[in-house]
Amino acid sequence: MGLAKNENNRIFFVFFGMLAIGIAIFAKMSIIQFKEGEQWRSKADSLTIKDEIIPANRGNIYSADGSLLATSIPKYTIYFDPMAPSSENFEKYIEPFSDSLAKMIPRKSASEYKSYFRKARSNKKRYIHIATKLSYTQYMKMKSFPLFNLGKFKGGMIVNQVHVREYPMGMIANRTIGYERVNDDKTITRKGIEAAFTDYLTGKEGKRKVQKMSKSLWKPIHDENEIDPKDGYDITTTIDVYIQDIAHHALLSSLEYYEADHGTVVVMETNTGQIKAISNLGKIGDGSYRETVNYAVLERHDPGSTFKLASYLALLDDGKADTATIYDTHNGIVTFSGRQVRDSNRRGYGKISLGRAFEVSSNTVVTQAVYKAYKDNPKDFTDKMKDFGFNATLGMDLKGEPKSYIPVPGDRNWSKIALPWMAYGYGILVTPMQTLTLYNAIANNGEMVKPQFVKEIRDVNQVIRTFDKEVINPQIVKPKVVKEMQAIMKNVVLRGTGKGLRSDDFSMAGKTGTAQMNYGNRGGMYYASSFVGYFPAENPKYSCIVVIHRPTKHSYYGGDVAGPVFKRIAQKIFTDVPSLKEIKNIETPSQKAVKSYKNYYANVKQSGNVMPNVVGLPAMDAVAILENLGLKVQTIGFGKVTKQSVANGEKVTKKQTITLELS
């Protein structure tokens, strides 16, 4: 009896224990279901559903004439959900779908695609990758394929759209327009206008719900976005694609001919400061040239003789000398504290005026003039340089512009030779853009304006912001001094170091520069050749600077290496750009044309076995004459004939090669 009672107690104990556990489980389930249910459901959803950011379309960048310089192109990645179509549609369309896919993406045959999709459907896979970064045209073509043309839910087509930044002009002005690059660590690097105006270009992101399909694949839950992205604003730059193309190829041609290391050219509209063209080309490993560094904005170096303009402006504006003041060049050598300053003409120029010294680029004269005027108070000179904008930045929109550097008394770099060396452009650091801005001020009758790269910011047809001309200094020196320097710089081209650039068709003014500097660990001493000025000389429309570093063949003088680039740009702009002019005396023949025709006709009539004189003729006329005589012609350079390989009157034979040198 006692044993039965104990047995019953154990049964009741087990029963009530199990009942208690059941009640506890029920209670916990109730709590989870009703009290904590929303929390756990949310947590479950968070593991399988999330908000995905939809990047906004980045705004476009345009040239001044509306040409597209940078844009975001949509690219499409396509996935296939083989479980979405009904059994009837899957069997009906899988074969033509596989055929179409094999023709467009032939990495598998039609039968392989068909087998692959059948297997995926039987394994209940719902997210099969089809193609990556298709263009819009390719996407629309694929969307029309059998099965996919039924839509997302009936056909199983899943689309993921991204935008890729593209630059229709390629390398032209690449470092100024800039770029946007996603790094391995997901950070973004931007340069140029892309960086400077990224707040306007970026736009606002959108948002949509996506569901997890596998470890790394997510698909949109709905076709509609929860928040639509807002595209970025468009930027209209000051770049003129026609002038940009001229400048780019003129610079490239000179770099290749002189086998230089790198160079830059900038064309600025005189009155407004708008940059119409900017090219920066550097030699890369295979010997070709690419835009890798914005040398015009970022590279500081000793400018050499082009800095003499600043020295002359100081001397004349302070009344320390005038253009008629005579200086002795001392056989091309003067000495300061035991250090020699030399002229490129090793015999010197005798006794010449200050004005003539600028034309022939005499180092000995400018150093004597500045030293004599400011040796007792050099701070007056360095203060004048600050007035011209040096020892500061120009405050341009592009990021990274360094300050120009001018030593001042008390600096650790100041020495007994600092003043005379500075006078002809050594011991200082200036960027090409800073030098150009000073020359542009003289072209602009003394008004110094800030270089500008952007004209306006737009939202479709609505102007958000415009960029007007910014004046840095309304009158950098007295108007009389401006006129004097305008005349002297015109004479540089007419009878000075730039006389090889002179043209009868249009006028130019400017200054040559040949600076010697240290190339550091890349080859020791080297030359930087430059020319900076404006055109036309009488009523300047554009200013321009050309700087070419380390030319290794043919020449290194600024007038030879950089000058022709300047001339080619000016020539192209004023001969190829249409203009409206009043035509007078249309019935009266031009005496110049009549004389040119007579010379041409006389040469054409010459005997076929005698070399005619073609010196002075345009290249086109000279080649036509010689080829009509049965001769082969090779030309060197551009322009008119300056030299012919066979002298006038000498006998020639059919198919003989004649070389013509042009300038």
Steps between C-alpha positions, in 0.01 A plus 500: 500500500780737590678412180191586291466828684861594426447409137195726483695785659771471238238507222335809648840665543594433137157613380502823691863559404417461132191715546711772659752483215214516246350801676842668506550430130150628421561811708833566324341445162226743589755758609698450180184503289326798650753703694834441327362388165552826318857524629590148382320538170693822444824327588422217257417751228825683569688185412318449170369846403687829504492850359729542200638841408434605139777737389383817327614571146807722518455824308652549156793728422480702177734721300412866438335407169296214647725207408485216752822465702388265777182301554360206696398212275248242631626141498280198566577171675240233420387202713242228428253346743418161337226435759300812400353376166213254506573144388316569176699819421830345606456202265366718219777763503812341652632383162464831306620684812817285510554550125476879531732504800762283326512745207547804724725343767673203334681372808258204492320330214121509480474142622735571791292801603182291475644219715641750751163673550308171529739380770473833686119479492500143629733607784267795573774763443354848464786732413709393198756750367464566126709808403695789655500871410304489179444824311148636474472369142613152608264508795202590281593224257519242779174626645330404171618137516231228523413447870665823614244695297233371739637727773654451844227287661399286201836488324743510792720786375675682789686823419763680706591844360821689582658811350853516364684830446624548142695776325411535130809713420738241642836639611439857383491731808470183710683635806293820504161339443622243751372154582319296761655168610376246755799356689541145631401613849176651359620858548465735203780705348407804292714752313450821302154647447351165607652562845459878526127492421409157635236643737307627198565197278418228753122533546296320770479124546177296478393187690325168430434169679700193394474137611790264562516215250835349592813589694592798281199549271203726568206576272248787503168418663298757305537666161444842656755680717405607851692823446599601147854639457545864394758551228792738550527840336677548167818709467576720199872568478689777322686248280466554124539155341633647174776701672561208738561266207743747341694551825516128581641396163737797472651411839515129419677566169770708669551251786549219250734698272725621783461174696414699813393363837179695549330826420194716540307759301219728616287736291312768694241748378659835577207703627318235703776265620305203363725204418426403141755220480737320736718203415744317728701219342772287658708215360407156631684167497440410136622841378155636417341803668197508728324740735626386839564822697344845471837672456341837420334522842717284725864516383718774651840566348753774424330689214822653368475789256120513485516641856687804369162659430440526878845659547436755225156586634651569843784715361276707275207536741729608785682743272836329565587495129341556161514307176762738357747455791829364359686207658832336411471122453873463580570244226213285624618446860431686826597384849312522832671379818733283298221339296470565126190588302536435126314595186415231246706708255846427640641826363224708652307778326726797569319798645125474452182656636284335761226456241732332249633274777152353545473437126828305487447354852820633654556353845786735576291814448194402707712381792702823499186711478317324785808478721582868456141607566419279801828389661460743791139397565424165333171478687362766264558257214353196675199706613447591137500132410225446758302777332526299177347197672812300589559323833133401486260287299261620232210348693383288209220246535728207416645344813868475587638826360823579689610846603759661282821560693700821503775527766483809719767660718529303824407166343741211549537495120588867476861571406718765337415365156125451560403839354696488170416131449131568557515781243545254215281221635717280723473406868121529477215256438208591275238291317431555129146616583633766737743625236227510236272699730762776526551517123125495443473808724730692264298379200188614689636854546602446863191321634595167656221243490472160662523194271162331473409147389121500549235730351182375664320221685164383365211276601368398157398841358516693826817694584599429861816709514707712262868586531574858403840655441699544823746787513809436713651846448329770290831670410823320586723786377456846353332506155814663355710201613249257349527675162880496515512127570242427231725673246813320622333157493382565147862579406612164646320335209586766244875525567591316821538141619159413356559639150488149354130497590412816310211469257376738233147371554449582868686670784625355828675630810676316779821375654723199451650311793777242533550393860767261623403294802572186696298190410587330829520123486376487141803622310673799660498839325261569216322784319141619506401690185213744511314770314222711646311785340179597325344554157420704305745755636282808435171385650574178689235230491698215658806459717696176494788328677703203380754325726694194384731321744817319411513510119782263397522539120557783250484800742406615848444876450154632578468669162575172320316246717202676663460796263381299198227339711378849595512610134321190374216553747466869409524424130237227513258710703524798265513313170243225566240680710243667272468875541282769347690785341397776264636437151614811311616556142399151400558578130857624557759219499737480794850608403642240739294227330603620153869493594464155658330367187771642272772332708312173493435514126864585423616195694243274334628599153859416596676213319446156654874435546584817694421559869277807549522739796213420737635676813234729641210314339229332706559128536194409291621708203859377524395133510265545204776662289760233574263208456394641162868480404500129589693543825429336836461738794563463874410783739625580850287727716201718413440825311713656226819365343816631665752263343517255207742208479590570133597856407314708244628435145664164570413204278252245634372167372155343499400340834789672680415571867502866608485594868332828599540659843196701611422747776 
